[in-house]
Amino acid sequence: MTHQPHSRRHFLMQQSFGLGGLALAWMLQREPLRAAGPAQPPLEPVHYDLTPKKPPRPPRATAMISMFMQGGPSHIDLFDPKPELSRLHMKTYTGEIKYDNAAGASSKLYGSPWKFSKYGESGMELSELVSNLGSVADDICMIRSMHTGVNNHGQSINAMNTGRITAGRPSLGSWMTYALGSEADNLPAFVVLSDPKGLPVLGVDNWRNGWLPSIYQGTVVRPTEPRILNLDPPPSVSGRRQERFLSYLQQLNQEHLAENPGETDLEARIQSYELAAKMQTSAKEALDLSQETAATLKRYGIDNPETKDYASRCLIARRLVERGVRFVQIYTGNQTWDHHSNIGKLLPAVCGKTDQPAAALVADLKERGLLDTTLVHWGGEMGRLPVIENEKNIGRDHNTYGFSMWLAGGGIEGGKIHGATDELGHRAVSDIVNHYDYHATLLHLFGLDHNSLNFQQPTGVGSLVDGQEARIVEEILKHPV
């Protein structure tokens, strides 16, 4: 483009419009859904975008908030009471146990030191450590029979987040935005709210797009202010100056695109600048908690230093789905729930930070009429074993053969307990829900078919369930299939 006073490359090098990571998540284009089958060459250029897509069937859920508790919350101390385990406290277990950390392993059974009580009309039994959750017991479905069957963090995280234990696959949020787009044209479709204590195990791989187009990767909002860096343009290019710069850049890009028809990456980048400009006002508004009432802030626990951080992120999640964001994932920090030792102190501490905000999120969504269409998830990649690890400083080792998580809203039956582990809480024994069953059910709630939602790669067709014999868990639905 030597006929121009400045080249496109020179212009981009000289000017700074910020929002790099946020804009990049929207840069590439989109392929429409198609059923599995042999790859067919496109007859015309394929475009990727985040415009709202109508699912094949009427959806029950239109947005999702996933509270991912990385590390492995102890289900037998929180959600799955085991009187027999308490009766056999400190007795030697003679059955087979798969330890992850054999060096610290013990065969002594350890009954939960925390009291369980019944909550709500459903009489759901929950630990005193999650007593706030009891206030919404009739709105949640407690699944006590989760199973991934692979005992280390990374592989089990992959199973829960991407469908398989192997790395490099698209995350749940990427699949949701690929299939459905977003109702918001001024905010990212898939937002990740990270923890101030650091990224979870596997880091950014938790929200990567894998082999889906990169427009479907998650956009991270920082856990502390400023939550989005470079949101304000430099004074030298603000206001009318910025408008002229963006107009000139668009002119250069359009000319370059005309000379290179079918260059979809460039076309998507042009769209990303439009999003970046909109976000300078929309993102500020969405993240501004000062607009909330004092009663709302108190309900979430923002007035309490212990709960303030997690409460802020839960409230931001509600504000984002309220504004049309499709998928929000809230992470706790690296190994926050991984209590190999000192569980007596560490488990109450993390529950103290998260229990009130999580319960408040469900209650707040319900009061605002959003819970019917917003699917809420709470859970990690594993649970814990019923035996002691580290006898000098008691903890529990990993357990992916039977653990708990809960769901609410979006077509889920509230006040329900599904599945069971054995009398010691070691293995799921009835109504087992594998990670791929969970994914098939999730997609069903959004009006999608887990057998037909796929993406054509050069190496073959890829999908979330990926050939696993998944079933929709009809028992947890308000209206079964």
ZAKE-51711 format. One record per atom (N, C-alpha, C): x, y negated, z negated; residue in one letter. Coordinates in steps of 0.2 Angstrom, whole numbers, plus 5000, padded with zeros to 4 digits. Layout:
% residues N
XYZA
...
//
This chain:
% residues 481
500450065000M
500050005000M
500449945000M
500949945005T
501449885005T
501149815007T
500549825010H
500149765012H
499849725006H
499849755000Q
499649724994Q
500149684990Q
500049624987P
500549594983P
500849634978P
500449674975H
500749724970H
500449794971H
500849844970S
500649914971S
500249934966S
499849984967R
499350014961R
499850034955R
500350064957R
500850094952R
501150034948R
501349984951H
501649924948H
501049894943H
500449884946F
499949854942F
499849894936F
499749964936L
499650004930L
500250004925L
500849994928M
501449984923M
501449924919M
501149874923Q
501249804920Q
500649784915Q
500049824916Q
499449804912Q
499349854907Q
499049834901S
498849884896S
498149874894S
497749924895F
497049924893F
496849964887F
497350004884G
497250044878G
496750104879G
496550124874L
496050184874L
496250244878L
496950254878G
497250304882G
496950374881G
496950404874G
496750464873G
495950474874G
495650424872L
494850424873L
494650424880L
495050384884A
494850384891A
495050444895A
495650474893L
495850534897L
495350584896L
494950594891A
494550644890A
493950644895A
493850584898W
493350584903W
493550574910W
494150594911M
494450574918M
494350614924M
494250684922L
494150724928L
493450734930L
493350774935Q
492650784936Q
492350844934Q
491750864937R
491350914935R
491050964940R
491051024938E
490751074943E
490151104940E
489651104945P
488951124943P
488951194940P
488451214936L
488451284934L
488251334940L
488551394939R
488351444944R
488451504941R
488051554944A
488151624941A
488751654943A
488951714939A
489551744941A
489451784948A
490051784951G
490051814957G
490651804961G
490751824967P
491351814971P
491451734972P
492051714972A
492251644973A
492051624980A
491651564981Q
491551544987Q
491851474988Q
492151464994P
492451394995P
491951344996P
492051284992P
491651234992P
491551204999P
490951185001L
490851155008L
490951085008L
490951055002E
491050985001E
491450974995E
491750914994P
492150904988P
491750914981P
491950944976V
491650954970V
491750904965V
491250874962H
491350824957H
491150844950H
491550824945Y
491450834938Y
491250774935Y
490650774931D
490450714927D
490150734921D
489950684917L
489550704910L
488850674910L
488550664916T
487850644916T
487450704913T
486850684910P
486450744907P
486250794912P
486350854910K
486150914914K
485550944911K
485050964915K
484451004912K
484651074912K
484551104906P
484751184905P
484151224909P
484351284910P
483851324914P
483251334910P
483251334903R
482651344899R
482551284895R
481951274892P
481851224888P
482251234881P
482651184879P
483151194874P
482751174867P
482951214862R
482751194855R
483251144852R
483851144854A
484351104851A
484651064857A
484850994856T
485050954861T
485750924859T
485950934852A
486650914850A
486850954844A
487450954843M
487751004838M
488250964834M
488250974827I
488750954822I
489051024819I
489751034820S
490051094817S
490551064812S
490351084806M
490851074800M
491351134799M
491951124802F
492351184802F
492851184796F
492751234792M
493151234786M
493751284787M
494251254789Q
494851294791Q
495251324785Q
495351384785G
495751414780G
495351474777G
494751484777G
494351534775G
494051534768G
493451494768P
493051494762P
492951554759P
492951564752S
492851624749S
492051634748S
491851684752H
491051694752H
490851724746H
491251764743I
491051794737I
491051754731I
491351694731D
491351644726D
490851584728D
490551584734L
490151534736L
489451554738L
489351604742F
488751614745F
488451684745F
488851734742D
488651804743D
488851834736D
488351824731P
488451854724P
488551924724P
488951954720K
489052024720K
489152044712K
488552064710P
488552094703P
488952154701P
489052194706E
489452254705E
490152234705E
490352184709L
491052164708L
491152134701L
490752094699S
490852074692S
490852124687S
490452184688R
490452234683R
491152274683R
491452274689L
492052314690L
492652264689L
492552204687H
493052154686H
493752184683H
494252174686M
494952194684M
495052274685M
494552314687K
494652384688K
495052394695K
495352454696T
495652464702T
495252494707T
495252464713Y
494852484719Y
495252534723Y
494852584724T
495252644727T
495052654734T
494652614737G
494452614744G
495052584748G
494852584755E
495352554760E
495252484761E
495852444760I
495852374761I
496352354766I
496152314771K
496652284776K
496952214773K
497552214770Y
497852154768Y
498152114774Y
498152054773D
498552014778D
499251994775D
499251984768N
499851974765N
500052034760N
500352084763A
500452144759A
500952134753A
501352084753A
501852074748A
501552044742A
500952014742G
500651984736G
499952024735G
499852084738A
499252124737A
499252154730A
498552164728S
498452194722S
497752234724S
497652294720S
497052334721S
496552314715S
496752264711K
496252254706K
495652204708K
495052224707L
494452194709L
494452124704L
494152074707Y
494152014704Y
493351984705Y
492951984700G
492351964700G
492351884700G
491851854703S
491851784704S
491751754697S
492151704695P
492151674688P
491551614688P
491251604694W
490751554694W
490051584694W
489551544691K
488851564691K
488451554697K
488051604699F
487551594704F
486851584702F
486551534705S
485851524703S
485351524710S
484751534709K
484251534714K
484051454716K
483951444722Y
483751374724Y
483251374729Y
482851324729G
482251314734G
481751364733G
481151354737E
480651404737E
480851474739E
481451474743S
481651534746S
482051574741S
482251544735G
482651574730G
483351594732G
483651564737M
484251574740M
484751574734M
485151624733E
485751624728E
486351584730E
486551534727L
487151504728L
487551484722L
488251474723S
488651464718S
488551394715S
488751384708E
488751324705E
489251274709E
489751304713L
490151254716L
489851224722L
489351244724V
488951214730V
488251204728V
488151174722S
487451164719S
487151104724S
487451064727N
487151014731N
486851044737N
487151094740L
486851134745L
486151164743L
486151184737G
485451204735G
484951164736G
485051094736S
484451044738S
484151054745S
484551084749V
484351094756V
484251174758V
484251214752A
484251284753A
483651304758A
483151274758D
482551294762D
482651274769D
483151234771D
483251214778D
483851244781D
484251294777I
484751324780I
484651394781I
485051424786C
485051504786C
485751524784C
485751564779M
486451594777M
486551654780M
487051664784I
487251724787I
487851754783I
487651814780R
488151844776R
488551904779R
488451904785S
488751964789S
489151944795S
489551894794M
489951874800M
490551914800M
490851924807H
491351974808H
491751954814H
492451944813T
492851934819T
493351994819T
493552024814G
493952084813G
494652074815G
494952014815V
495652004816V
495851954810V
496351974806N
496451944799N
496951894799N
497251864804N
497651804803N
497251744806N
497451684804H
497051624805H
496951604812H
497551604816G
497551584823G
497051624827G
497151684827Q
496751724831Q
495951724829Q
495851724823S
495151714821S
494851644822S
495251594822I
495051534824I
494851534831I
495251564835N
495151564842N
494451604844N
494351654840A
493751694841A
493151654839A
493151614834M
492551574832M
492451514836M
493051484839N
493051424842N
493051434850N
493251484853T
493351494860T
493051564863T
492851604858G
492551664861G
493051734861G
493651724861R
494151774861R
494751754856R
495151804854I
495651794850I
496251764853I
496251764860T
496851744864T
496851664865T
497451634866A
497451564866A
497351544873A
497251474874G
497151444881G
496451444883G
495951464879R
495251464882R
494951394880R
494351384884P
493951324882P
493651324875P
493551274872S
493251274865S
492451264866S
492151274860L
491451274861L
491151204863L
491451154861G
491251084863G
491351074870G
491851104873S
492051094880S
491451134884S
491351194882W
490751234885W
490151194885W
489951164879M
489351124879M
489251064883M
489851024884T
489850964888T
489850984895T
490251044897Y
490251064904Y
489551084906Y
489151114902A
488551144904A
487951084904A
488051044899L
487450994898L
487650924899L
488250904899G
488450834900G
488250794893G
488150734893S
487950694887S
487450644889S
487050634883E
486550574884E
486850514883E
487450504881A
487850444879A
488250424885A
488250374888D
488650354894D
489150304891D
489150284885N
489650234882N
490050264876N
490050324875L
490350364870L
490650434873L
491150454870P
491350524873P
490850574871P
490750624875A
490250684874A
490450724869A
491150744868F
491350784863F
491850754858F
491650744852V
492050704847V
492350744842V
492950744840V
493250774834V
493450724829V
493250744823L
493350704817L
493850744813L
494450724813S
495050754810S
495150734803S
495550774799D
495650764792D
496250724790D
496250674786P
496850634784P
497450674782P
497350734779K
497850784777K
498150814783K
497950804789G
498250844795G
497850884799G
498050904804L
497650944809L
497651014806L
497151054808P
497051124806P
497551164810P
497551224808V
498051274811V
497851274819V
498351284823L
498251274830L
498151204833L
498151154828G
498151084830G
497651074836G
497851034841V
497451014846V
497151064850V
497451124850D
497151184854D
496451194852D
496251174846N
495551184843N
495051154847N
495151094851W
494651064855W
494851054862W
495351094864R
495551084871R
495051114876R
495151094882N
494651114887N
494851184891N
495451204889G
495651264892G
495751264900G
495351304903W
495351304910W
494751274913W
494351244909L
493851194911L
494151124913L
493851084918P
494151024919P
494250984913P
494750944913S
494950904907S
494550854904S
494050834909I
493550794906I
493150814900I
493150884899Y
492750914894Y
493150934888Y
493750904887Q
494150914881Q
493850864876Q
494050884869G
493750844864G
494150774863G
493850724861T
494150664859T
494150654852T
494750644849V
494950634842V
494750564840V
494450554834V
494350494831V
494750504824V
495150454823R
495650454818R
495250454811R
495550494806P
495150494799P
495250434795P
495650384797T
495750324793T
495650264798T
495550204795E
495550144800E
496250124802E
496250104808P
495750094813P
495650164816P
495050184816R
494850254818R
494950264826R
494950214830I
495150214837I
495750164838I
496250184840L
496850144841L
496750104848L
496950044848N
496950004854N
496249994857N
495749984853L
495049974855L
495049904857L
495349854854D
495349784856D
495849774861D
495749744867P
496249724872P
496649674869P
497349674871P
497749614869P
497449544871P
497649494866P
497349434868P
497449404875P
498049424877S
498249404884S
497849424890S
497449484888V
496949504894V
496249514891V
496049474886S
495349484884S
494949444888S
494249454887G
493749414890G
493749414897G
493649354900R
493649354907R
494249374911R
494849364908R
495449394911R
495449474912R
495149504906Q
495149574907Q
494649594913Q
494149564913E
493649574918E
493949574925E
494349514926R
494749514933R
495249564934R
495549584928F
496049634929F
495749704931F
495149714928L
494849784929L
494549784936L
494249724938S
494049714945S
494549724950S
495149694949Y
495649704954Y
495949784954Y
495949814948L
496149884948L
495649924951L
495049914951Q
494549954954Q
494649944962Q
494749884964Q
494849874971Q
495449914974Q
496049914970L
496549954972L
496450024972L
496050054967N
495950124966N
495450144972N
494950104974Q
494450114979Q
494850114986Q
495250074987E
495650074993E
496050134994E
496450154988H
496850214988H
496350274989H
495750274986L
495350334986L
495150344994L
494950284997A
494750285004A
495250315008A
495950305007E
496450335010E
496550405009E
496350425003N
496450495001N
495750524999N
495350535004P
494650565002P
494650634999P
494250644994G
494250714991G
494750714985G
495050664983E
495550654977E
495150644971E
494850704968T
494350694963T
494650664956T
495250684955D
495650654949D
495550574949D
495750544955L
495750474955L
495050444954L
494550484957E
493850454957E
493650454950E
493850514946A
493650514939A
494050464935A
494650444936R
494950394933R
494650324934R
494350314939I
494050254941I
493450244936I
493050304935Q
492450304930Q
492750294923Q
493350314922S
493550314915S
493650244912S
493850194917Y
493950124915Y
493250094913Y
492750114917E
492050094915E
491850114908E
492050174906L
491850204899L
492250164894L
492950154896A
493350114891A
493150044890A
492850014895A
492549944894A
491949944889A
491549994890K
490950004886K
491150024879K
491650064878M
491750084871M
492050024867M
492249974870Q
492549914866Q
492049884861Q
491349894863T
490849874859T
490449934856T
490349984860S
489950044858S
490250084852S
490850094853A
491250134848A
491250094841A
491450034842K
491449994835K
490749994832K
490249994836E
489549994832E
489450064829E
489650114833A
489450184831A
489850204824A
490450174824L
490850194818L
490850144812L
490350094813D
490350044808D
489850064802D
490050094797L
489650114792L
489350064787L
489550004788S
489249944784S
488549934786S
488349964792Q
487649954794Q
487149994790Q
487450044787E
487050094783E
486850064776E
486250084774T
486050054767T
486450084761T
486350054756A
486750074750A
486550144748A
485850154748A
485650214746A
485850274751A
485950264757T
486250314762T
486950324760T
487350274759L
488050284757L
488150324751L
487750304746K
487750344740K
487550414740K
487050434745R
486850494746R
487350544748R
487750514753Y
488350554756Y
488950554751Y
488950514746G
489550514742G
490050464744G
489950414748I
490450364750I
490650314744I
490250314739D
490450274733D
490850314728D
491050374730N
491450414725N
492150424729N
492650414726P
493350424729P
493450494731P
493150544727E
493250614728E
492950634734E
492350604736T
491950634742T
491950584748T
492250524747K
492250464751K
492450484758K
493050524759D
493350534765D
492850584769D
492650644766Y
492250684770Y
491550654771Y
491350624766A
490650594767A
490650544773A
491150504774S
491250454779S
491150494786S
491550544786R
491550584793R
490850614794R
490550644789C
489850674790C
489350614792C
489450554789L
488950504791L
489150484798L
489750474800I
489950454807I
489650504812I
489650574810A
489450624814A
488650614816A
488250594810R
487550584811R
487450524816R
487850474815R
487850414819R
487950424827R
488450474828L
488650494835L
488050524838L
487850584835V
487250614838V
486650574839V
486550534834E
485950484835E
486050444841E
486650434844R
486750394850R
486950434856R
486750494855G
486750534862G
487450574863G
487850574858V
488450624858V
488250694858V
488550734862R
488250804863R
488550854857R
489150844856F
489550894851F
490050854847F
489950864840V
490350834835V
490650894831V
491350894830Q
491650944826Q
492050904820Q
491850924814I
492250894808I
492650944805I
493350924805Y
493850974802Y
494050954795Y
494151014791T
494551004785T
495251014787T
495750994783G
496450994785G
496751064785G
497351064787N
497751124787N
497751174781N
497351234782Q
497351284776Q
497051254770Q
496551204770T
496251184765T
495851234761T
495651284764W
495251334761W
495651404760W
496251404761D
496651464761D
496951474754D
496551504750H
496751504743H
497051574741H
497651584743H
498051644741H
498251644734H
498251584731S
498351584724S
498051524721S
497951524714N
497651464711N
496951444713N
496551504715I
495951484717I
495451454712I
495651464706G
495251444700G
495251364700G
495751334703K
495751264703K
495651234710K
495951264715L
495851244722L
495151244725L
494851304724L
494151304727L
493651254724L
493651244717P
493151194715P
493351124718P
494051114719A
494251044721A
493951034728A
494051084733V
493851074739V
493051064740V
492751104736C
492051104736C
491751034733C
492151014728G
491950944726G
492050894731G
492450904736K
492550854741K
491950854747K
491750914748T
491350934754T
490650944753T
490450974747D
489750994746D
489250944746D
489350894743Q
488850834743Q
488750804750Q
489250794753P
489150764760P
488850814765P
489050874765A
488750924769A
487950934768A
487750934762A
487050934760A
486750874762A
487050814761A
486750754763A
486650744770A
487050774774L
487050774782L
486350804784L
486250864781V
485650904783V
485050864781V
485050844775A
484450804772A
484350744776A
484850704778D
484750644782D
484550654789D
484750704792L
484550724799L
483850734798L
483650774793K
482950794793K
482450734792K
482650694787E
482250634786E
482150584792E
482650584796R
482650544802R
482350584808R
482150644807G
481850674813G
482250704818G
482950714816L
483450734820L
483650804819L
483450834814L
483650904812L
483350954817L
482750944819D
482450984824D
482851004830D
483150944832T
483550954839T
484250954838T
484550954832T
485250954830T
485451014827T
485851054829L
486051114826L
486651104822L
486651114816V
487151104811V
487551174809V
488151174809H
488551234807H
489051214802H
489051264797W
489551254792W
489951324791W
490551324792G
490951384791G
491651384793G
492051434791G
492751444793G
492851504798G
493451524798E
493651574803E
493651644799E
493551644792M
493651704788M
493351694781M
493251744778G
493151744770G
493751764766G
493651794760R
494151814756R
494051884754R
494551924751L
494451994749L
494251994742L
493952044740P
493652054733P
494252074728P
494852084730V
495352104725V
495852044724V
496252044719I
496651994717I
497251994722I
497451934724E
498151924727E
498551874722E
499151894721N
499551854717N
499351854709N
499451914706E
499151924699E
499351864694E
499951834695K
500251784690K
499851714691K
499551714697N
499251644699N
498651664704N
498051684701I
497651724705I
497351694711I
497351724717G
497051704723G
496651764726G
496451754733R
496151804737R
496451804744R
496551864747D
496851864753D
496251854759D
496451854765H
496051854771H
495551904771H
494951894774N
494451944775N
494051924781N
494151954787T
493751944793T
493251994794T
493152044790Y
492752104791Y
492052094788Y
491952034784G
491252024782G
491351954778G
491051904781F
491051834777F
490451794779F
490351734776S
489751694777S
489851634780S
489351614784M
489251544786M
488551524786M
488351454787W
487651444787W
487551394793W
486951394795L
486651354801L
486051324798L
485851264802A
485251224800A
485051194806A
484351184807G
484151144812G
484151174819G
483951134824G
484051154831G
483751224833G
483151244830G
482851304831G
482951364826G
483351344821I
483551394816I
483051404811I
482851464808E
482451474803E
482751454796E
482451404793G
482751384786G
482551434780G
482851424775G
482751464769G
482751544770G
483251564774K
483351634776K
484051654775K
484051714773I
484751754772I
484751804777I
485251814781H
485351864786H
485951904785H
485851964785G
486452014785G
486652024778G
487152074777A
487352084770A
488052114771A
488452104766T
489152144765T
489052194760T
489552244759D
489452294755D
489452274748D
489352314743E
489252294736E
489852254733E
490352254736L
490952214734L
491152154738L
490752144744G
490852084748G
491452094753G
491652164754H
492252174758H
492052174766H
491552214767R
491352224774R
490652214776R
490552184781A
489852174784A
489552244785A
488952254782V
488652324783V
487952324786V
487652274786S
486952264790S
486852204793S
486552204799D
486352154803D
487052114805D
487552144807I
488152114808I
488152064814I
488452004813V
488451954818V
489251944820V
489351964825N
490051954828N
490151884831N
490751864831H
490751794834H
490451784841H
490451834845Y
490151824852Y
489351824851Y
489151864846D
488351854845D
488151784843D
488551754839Y
488451684837Y
488451644843Y
488951654847H
489051604853H
488451614858H
488251684859A
487651694863A
487051654860A
486951664853T
486351634850T
486351554851T
486951524850L
487051454850L
486851434857L
487151464862L
486951444869L
486251454871L
485951504868H
485151514869H
484751454866H
484951434860L
484651374857L
484651314861L
485251304865F
485251244870F
484951264877F
484651314877G
484251334884G
484751364889G
485351394887L
485851414891L
485851494891L
486051524896D
486151594896D
486851614896D
487051654890H
487751674890H
488051714895H
487551744899N
487851794904N
487951754911N
487651694911S
487751654918S
488151594917S
488251564911L
488651504910L
489351524911L
489651504917N
490351524918N
490651474922N
491351484924F
491751434928F
492151474932F
492251464938Q
492651494943Q
493351474943Q
493851514940Q
494551504940Q
494851534946Q
495451514948P
495851554953P
495951624952P
495951644945T
496051714943T
495451744942T
494851714943G
494251754942G
493751704938G
493151734937V
492651694933V
492751704926V
492751644922G
492851644915G
492151614912G
492051644906S
491451624902S
491651624894S
491151594890L
491251594883L
491251664880L
490751704882V
490651774879V
491151814883V
491351804889D
491851844892D
491751914892D
491151944894G
491152014895G
490952054889G
490952024883Q
490852054877Q
490052074876Q
489952124873E
489252144873E
488852104868E
488752044869A
488451994864A
487652004864A
487351984859R
486651984858R
486451924855R
485851894857I
485551844853I
485251864847I
485451834841V
485251854834V
484551824833V
484051854836E
483351834836E
483151824829E
483351864824E
483151864817E
483151794814E
483651754816I
483751694813I
483451634816I
483051644821L
482751594825L
482051584822L
481851514823K
481151504821K
480651534825K
480751544832H
480351574836H
480751624840H
480751684838P
481151734842P
481051734849P
481551764853V
481451774860V
480851814862V
//
